[in-house]
Amino acid sequence: MATPSNTPSAPVAGRDVCVVGGGLAGITAALLLADAGARVTLVERRNELGGATYSFDHDGLVVDTGQHVFLRCYGRYRALLERLGSADLARIQPHFRVPVLSHGRAPHVLARTRGLPAPAHLLPALARYRLLDARERVRAIAAAGALRTVDPDDAANDERSFGEWLAEHGQGPRAVRRLWDLITVAALNTPAQHASLALAARVFRTGLLERAGAGDIGRPLVPLADLHGRPARRLLTRLGVRVATGRRAERIRPDVTGFRVVTGGSGGRTAQDEMLADAVVLAVPPRAAARLVPPAAGAARDDWHRLGSSPIVNVHLRYDSPVTRLPFAAAVESPAQWIFDRTPDSMPGEQYLVVSISAADDTIAAPAARLTAVCAEAVAGLLPAARSARLLDAFVTREPRATFRQAPGTRALRPGAATRIPGLVLAGAWTDTGWPDTMEGAVRSGHRAADVVLAHLASADRTLEGTR
């Protein structure tokens, strides 16, 4: 992560900036603004930083709300981990390799061929993908080649469905289910049928088709709180940032001196407080942003609700004995879309698996008992050792608004960082980063927000100098 000059002569030295939201976007913006010499206050309604990437305790087991992986091409996100000093707490596989499970079959490994340049690095994998027949494989290779020519920044492509595009390029329903949706559902939290072609092209081109190593998968080795939130708090505090957790932003009011930010205890337990700021970064989800942005920011805020949301459900299964050696695996035509081994060192002889279900509109409200039974049965059908293991514990975590709904036409609804009120800036993976709603998108939005704030403060200084 690039660090601007932190010297008294910097234009923003001594200026007050309030960052609302302690997720990856807010953390990134706060770090960069502190680097530039601003006096930064970071307000977060939860008691810990991390935003959507947080952890909690369940009967002595540290549980992440969601299973977050990243790709080698997530350059800004990986730079943030380096800055936080937690890069060693995540591991990137040496080459893209995904075991694909299906009921009653041995795992099929979908992997890139080392030593071959893109896109040839994926040709052997597609040519041997036994979950498709020979004709489907040939058509899949042709479609992958055609996808390299789809411009993810073309607004017309955002208006189209990825599923429609796949059908035009010879991909039948089975090929979509068994191949394309393996990636689309996990990356965009929606199936190809309902996904923006532009966002799908960003995922496949950037992650898989343009550089051989770009799609290598990284995963945390520790709970997300230890990867993001706690190291971020330590670093921000060391840089002089005031970190106010357990505080909820209630109102933001522009005035002649800048902004008045009114906060209160997140549970309504403490009195309201008011702080003055020369600029404000709103790094919160679209619903919260629409509530906080003053009307003078423009009618566009009314469109943010139209982004909608897509849920993710995670089913947590704890077995009395190991049932797989795979660190993670995808599954086709199964309720268990992705399975992650999250067994901590403190659980010898047992295994803790998490089944992650994206695009979970049909299951988000299902009773926990039904979800755990369905997923335990699905895992037993995919991993034979699970049939003889005893299930010690099973529970469900739900993320009703895990991402915005990354459907055709959403690019026009995603706002840029700047609002119509100078100094009031937006951040978050839902803003117009050109990327899907991912950790990389969140960090990129934090960079952009910091750039806009710094430009605003520098401009305000020049205007002030001109009036003297």
Rosetta blueprint (number, residue, H / E / L):
1 M L
2 A L
3 T L
4 P L
5 S L
6 N L
7 T L
8 P L
9 S L
10 A L
11 P L
12 V L
13 A L
14 G L
15 R L
16 D E
17 V E
18 C E
19 V E
20 V E
21 G L
22 G L
23 G L
24 L H
25 A H
26 G H
27 I H
28 T H
29 A H
30 A H
31 L H
32 L H
33 L H
34 A H
35 D H
36 A L
37 G L
38 A L
39 R E
40 V E
41 T E
42 L E
43 V E
44 E E
45 R L
46 R L
47 N L
48 E L
49 L L
50 G L
51 G L
52 A L
53 T L
54 Y L
55 S E
56 F E
57 D E
58 H E
59 D L
60 G L
61 L E
62 V E
63 V E
64 D E
65 T L
66 G L
67 Q L
68 H L
69 V L
70 F E
71 L E
72 R L
73 C L
74 Y L
75 G H
76 R H
77 Y H
78 R H
79 A H
80 L H
81 L H
82 E H
83 R H
84 L H
85 G L
86 S L
87 A H
88 D H
89 L H
90 A E
91 R E
92 I E
93 Q L
94 P L
95 H L
96 F L
97 R E
98 V E
99 P E
100 V E
101 L E
102 S L
103 H L
104 G L
105 R L
106 A L
107 P L
108 H E
109 V E
110 L E
111 A E
112 R L
113 T L
114 R L
115 G L
116 L L
117 P L
118 A L
119 P L
120 A H
121 H H
122 L H
123 L H
124 P H
125 A H
126 L H
127 A H
128 R L
129 Y L
130 R L
131 L L
132 L L
133 D L
134 A H
135 R H
136 E H
137 R H
138 V H
139 R H
140 A H
141 I H
142 A H
143 A H
144 A H
145 G H
146 A H
147 L H
148 R L
149 T L
150 V L
151 D L
152 P L
153 D L
154 D L
155 A H
156 A H
157 N H
158 D H
159 E L
160 R L
161 S E
162 F H
163 G H
164 E H
165 W H
166 L H
167 A H
168 E H
169 H L
170 G L
171 Q L
172 G L
173 P H
174 R H
175 A H
176 V H
177 R H
178 R H
179 L H
180 W H
181 D H
182 L H
183 I H
184 T H
185 V H
186 A H
187 A H
188 L H
189 N L
190 T L
191 P L
192 A H
193 Q H
194 H H
195 A L
196 S E
197 L H
198 A H
199 L H
200 A H
201 A H
202 R H
203 V H
204 F H
205 R H
206 T H
207 G H
208 L H
209 L H
210 E L
211 R L
212 A L
213 G L
214 A L
215 G L
216 D L
217 I E
218 G E
219 R E
220 P E
221 L L
222 V L
223 P L
224 L H
225 A H
226 D H
227 L H
228 H H
229 G H
230 R H
231 P H
232 A H
233 R H
234 R H
235 L H
236 L H
237 T H
238 R H
239 L L
240 G L
241 V L
242 R E
243 V E
244 A E
245 T E
246 G L
247 R E
248 R E
249 A E
250 E E
251 R E
252 I E
253 R E
254 P E
255 D E
256 V L
257 T L
258 G E
259 F E
260 R E
261 V E
262 V E
263 T E
264 G E
265 G E
266 S L
267 G L
268 G L
269 R L
270 T L
271 A L
272 Q L
273 D E
274 E E
275 M E
276 L E
277 A E
278 D L
279 A E
280 V E
281 V E
282 L E
283 A L
284 V L
285 P L
286 P H
287 R H
288 A H
289 A H
290 A H
291 R H
292 L H
293 V L
294 P L
295 P H
296 A H
297 A H
298 G L
299 A H
300 A H
301 R H
302 D H
303 D H
304 W H
305 H H
306 R H
307 L H
308 G L
309 S L
310 S E
311 P E
312 I E
313 V E
314 N E
315 V E
316 H E
317 L E
318 R E
319 Y E
320 D L
321 S L
322 P L
323 V L
324 T L
325 R L
326 L L
327 P L
328 F E
329 A E
330 A E
331 A E
332 V L
333 E L
334 S L
335 P L
336 A L
337 Q L
338 W E
339 I E
340 F E
341 D E
342 R L
343 T L
344 P L
345 D L
346 S L
347 M L
348 P L
349 G L
350 E L
351 Q E
352 Y E
353 L E
354 V E
355 V E
356 S E
357 I E
358 S L
359 A L
360 A L
361 D L
362 D L
363 T L
364 I L
365 A L
366 A L
367 P L
368 A H
369 A H
370 R H
371 L H
372 T H
373 A H
374 V H
375 C H
376 A H
377 E H
378 A H
379 V H
380 A H
381 G H
382 L H
383 L L
384 P H
385 A H
386 A H
387 R H
388 S L
389 A L
390 R L
391 L E
392 L E
393 D E
394 A E
395 F E
396 V E
397 T E
398 R E
399 E E
400 P E
401 R E
402 A E
403 T E
404 F L
405 R L
406 Q L
407 A L
408 P L
409 G L
410 T L
411 R H
412 A H
413 L H
414 R L
415 P L
416 G L
417 A L
418 A E
419 T L
420 R L
421 I L
422 P L
423 G L
424 L E
425 V E
426 L E
427 A L
428 G L
429 A L
430 W L
431 T L
432 D L
433 T L
434 G L
435 W L
436 P L
437 D L
438 T L
439 M H
440 E H
441 G H
442 A H
443 V H
444 R H
445 S H
446 G H
447 H H
448 R H
449 A H
450 A H
451 D H
452 V H
453 V H
454 L H
455 A H
456 H H
457 L H
458 A H
459 S H
460 A H
461 D H
462 R H
463 T H
464 L H
465 E H
466 G H
467 T H
468 R L
